[in-house]
Amino acid sequence: MAHTDIDDALWDDFHAAVNMTSRELREWLETDASQPDSEAFADQAGDERPRAVLEILGKRRTDLTDDDVTVMETVVAEVQAERGDDREPTAGDAEWRHRLMSIGHDPLKPST
């Protein structure tokens, strides 16, 4: 069932936090580096939340479900907790970057 009353702030915050395109995220999730277990298969790439982010990126706002909204809220909160208000490109360590990239945020990508 669609969640038709998603608020503008969450929509905007999610798309600011998730700075990778669906293609970039899909390609990232298919790499060995994104996997805690390097034996993952491409069709099973990523855990449930990264796949949910990928699905949200492919949806229209009117097609979002309550579960999508929950994922969006947790992704925004996690990126905010990790990055704060400063979204300038930051290298950090590889594990930190990979964890953020798995939810669609590349800390090395300049903000737009």
TORMARDO-111371 format. One record per residue: x, y, z negated of N, C-alpha, C, O in turn; residue in one letter. Coordinates in pm, whole numbers, plus 32768, in hexadecimal, padded with zeros to 4 digits. Atoms other than C-alpha are relative to their C-alpha. Example, Ala and Ser with C-alpha at 12.3 -4.5 7.8 and 13.67 -1.06 7.14 Angstrom:
80597F89800084CE7E3E7CF4805A8078800080C280767FBEA 7FAE7F89800685577F967D367FB3806D7FB77FE680DC7FA6S 
This chain:
80547F8A80008000800080008058807D800080B780867FB2M 7FB07F877FF3808A815380637FEC805D7F887F8180627F4CA 7FFF7F9E806D80DF82577F5F7FFB808A8043806480C28063H 80107F897FAD8055838D800A802180847FB9802C80EB7FFBT 7FEB7F818045809A848E7EFB808E80127FCA80A1804A7F5ED 7F757FEC8029821684867EE7801E80967FFF7FFA80DE805DI 7FEB7F708008828985DA7E758079802C805380D67FE0806CD 7F9A7FC97FA8836186BC7F4B808B7FFA7FC380ED7FDF8008D 7F7D7FFE8042847786D27E4980437F77800780BA7F6E8025A 7FC580867FFA84AB85587E3B802A7FDF808F80977FA980A4L 7FE0801A7F7384A2853B7FB780838048802580DD800B805FW 7F897FB17FE185A686527FD9807A7FCF7FB280E77FC37FEAD 7F91802F8053867D85D67EB780367F7A803180AF7F658034D 7FD580827FCE868484747F4180528010808080BB7FD3808FF 7FB87FF07F8286ED84E6809B808080517FF080D8804B8047H 7F817FBC801E87F985C6800380627F9D7FC080DA7F9E7FDEA 7FAB80638044887D84AA7F27802F7F94806080A37F6B805DA 7FDE80687F9E887483A8803D80318049807D7FE3807080D4V 7FC57FB37F938964844E812D80337FA9807280717FDC80D0N 7FDC805A7F9489A3831C82047F837FE680557F147FE08021M 807080227FA988C982D283327FDE7F6D7FEC802B7F227FB1T 8025808D800D880E8189834280667FA9804A80867F3B801BS 7F9B804D7FB6890B8113844580817FF47FAF80BA7F877FA4R 7F87800480518A33817183697FEF7FA27F8980497F547F6AE 801980568073899680C5823C7FF97F6D802A80347F187FE9L 800A80897FD1893E7F8B8302808B7FC8802080AD7F597FF8R 7F79802D7FDD8AA07F75838D80547FEC7F8280A27F8C7F7AE 7FB5800E807D8B317FAC82317FD87F807FB7802D7F357F87W 8030807580488A577E9D8198802A7F7E8043802B7F148004L 7FD380777FB88AD17DAA82A380957FE67FEF80C77F7F801BE 7F6F801280138C3F7DDA823F801C7FAC7F847FCC7FA97F26T 7FD6804D80748CF67CF881508018805B7F887FFE80337F16D 7FE07FA4806D8D5E7E2880837F8680257FAD7F9380477F37A 80797FDA80498BF57E6C80227FCF7F917FA57F777FA67F52S 8032807680478BC97D117F9180547FDE7F8680CF7FDA7F8FQ 7FB4803380728C297CA47E3480317F72801D80977F477FE8P 7FDB80877FD68C367B477ED1801A800780957FBE801E80E3D 7FDA7FED7F758CF27B4D801A7FC67F98805F7FDF7F9F80D8S 803980657FA98C347A20809E7F718022802B7F2A7FCA805CE 80887FD97FDA8AF17AE480DD7FF17FFE80978050801580E1A 801F7FFF7F728A4A7AC7822D7FC1808580247F8180C47FD0F 80317F7D7FD589EB7BFB82F87F6A80107FEA7F3D807C7FC4A 80907FF4801188757BAE82E77FD780027F6D7F6280187F4DD 801A7FFD808F88927B9C816C8053806E7FBE8067806E7F45Q 7FA37F9B803189737CCC814C7FC080587F957F5080877FA4A 802B7FA8806C89517D90800A7F9D7FBD7FA47F5E7F597FC8G 80658035805A887B7D4F7EDC7F7A8044801F7F6E80898084D 80887FD27FE4870D7DAE7EC57FF58098800D7FB180C98068E 800D7F6E7FFB87367F247E80803D803D807E7FFC809180BCR 7FCE7FC97F82881F7F707FA67FA57FE180767F92803680CEP 805C80217F9387307EB9808C7F8280557FF87F4A807B805ER 80777FAB8012860E7F807FF8801D808E80317FC980CC8071A 7FDA7F7B7FD086C980C7803B8000800180987FCD805F80D6V 7FFD800B7F6E8704805681A07F738000803A7F5A8041809FL 808B80047FD18592800981CB7FBE80897FF37F7480B3804CE 803B7F7B8015852F815C813A802E8060806C7FDF80B1809EI 7FCC7FA87F988610820D82337FB97FEC80857FB3804780D7L 8046801D7F85854C816583487F6B801D7FFC7F248004805DG 80907FE8801083F681CC82C47FDE8094800F802F80ED7FF7K 80377F798005832182FC82F67FD3801A7F707FB67FBD7F25R 80267FD9808882CA83B881BA7F797FC67FD97F667F9B7F67R 80878031801E815E834A81D17FFA7F687FF07F957F347FC1T 7FFE8092800B81C481DA81DC80457FCD7F82804D7F547F6DD 7FBA80288079827F81D980917FA07FC17F9B7F2D7FEA7F8EL 804E80448067820380F17F80802B80327F76808D807B7F69T 7FD97FDE8089820C811D7E07808A7FC77FDF80D980097F9BD 7F7C803B8016833780307E00806D8054804380D88066800BD 7F9F7FA97FBB83E8810E7F01801C807D7FAC808F80A87FA0D 7FF07F87805183AB823D7E2580587FE37F8680AD80347F62V 7FAD80278073844281867CFB80927FF3802A80EB80237FE3T 7F77800D7FCE8578812D7DC9803A808B801B80AC80A67FF6V 7FD17F797FE3859382957E3F8026804A7F80808E808C7F7BM 7FE47FBD807F858283177CD980807FCB7FC180D080197F8DE 7F878038803F869082267C5F807D8024805080E7803B8015T 7F8C7FDA7FAE877782737D85802680927FE6809B80B17FD4V 7FE57F71801C875583EB7D4E8041800F7F7780A380587F68V 7FC97FF78088879783BF7BD9808E7FCB7FFA80E480067FB8A 7F798039800488C682E27C1280668059804680D3806E8012E 7FA37FA67FBB896683C97D128016807D7FAD808780AC7FA3V 7FF37F898055892084F27C2F805B7FE37F8880B080367F65Q 7FAD8025807489BD843D7B0580927FF0802780EC80157FDBA 7F7680197FD38AF183DE7BCE8042807D803A80BB8090802AE 7FC77F8F7FB78B1E85217C937FE180877FC2802B80E77FDAR 80287F7D80348A6C86367BD27FD4805A80717FA3802B80D8G 802A7FA07F9A8A2787727C97806C80188069804F805080D3D 7F927FEC7FA28B7B87737D4180027F8E8064802A7F1F8043D 800480697F998B4F86B37E85806C8014806980607FE480DAR 7F8F7FF47FA58C96871A7F24803E7F768013803E7F257FB6E 7FC180837FE98D4985F17FC480697FE17F9580C180327F7AP 7FA9802C806B8DFE852F7EB280267F6F80167FD07F1B8030T 7FD380897FE68ED283F87ED87FDB7FA17F8E7F9B7F3B7FA6A 8019805D806E8EBA835C7D7E80457F7B801C80947F70807AG 7FC480827FE38F1D81EE7D667FA57FB0805C7F2F7FD0806CD 8047804D7F9A8EB380EB7E657F817FBF7FC97F1A7FBF800DA 8076804380398DC480307D7E7F8F80637FEC7F1C8044800BE 80637F9780148D0D81737D247FC2802880857F4780318091W 80327FDA7F7B8CF181DA7E927FAA7F92803A7F3D7FAD806FR 804B80707FC78C7E80817EFD7F787FEF7FBC7F147FD17FFEH 807E800B804A8B7480787DEC7F9D806B80307F27804D8046R 80577F957FCF8AE981C97E5D7FD77FE880917F64800180B6L 802280197F758AFB81697FCB7F967F93800E7F487F94806DM 8063806C7FF98A2A80357F837F7280327FE57F117FEA7FFES 80867FC6800D890A811C7F297FF08077805F7F9480C88051I 80107F9D7F96894582008053804580857FEC802D80E28038G 7FBA7F8280188A27830F7FC280967FEB801180D67FA47FC4H 7F6F80067FEB8B8583338050803D807F7FC5802980EC7FFAD 7FC87F87803F8C46841D7F67806B80458053809380B48032P 7F9F7FBF7FA98D428462807C7FBE804E80728002809980B9L 80487FC07F948C3884E0816B7FDA808E7FD67F9E80A17F6DK 80257F7780238C10865B81717F6980107FFB7F207FD4804AP 80907FE780088ABA86D681057FD6805A8073802380AD80A5S 80317FB27F8D89E4876B82137F9E80687FD67F6C80B3802AT 
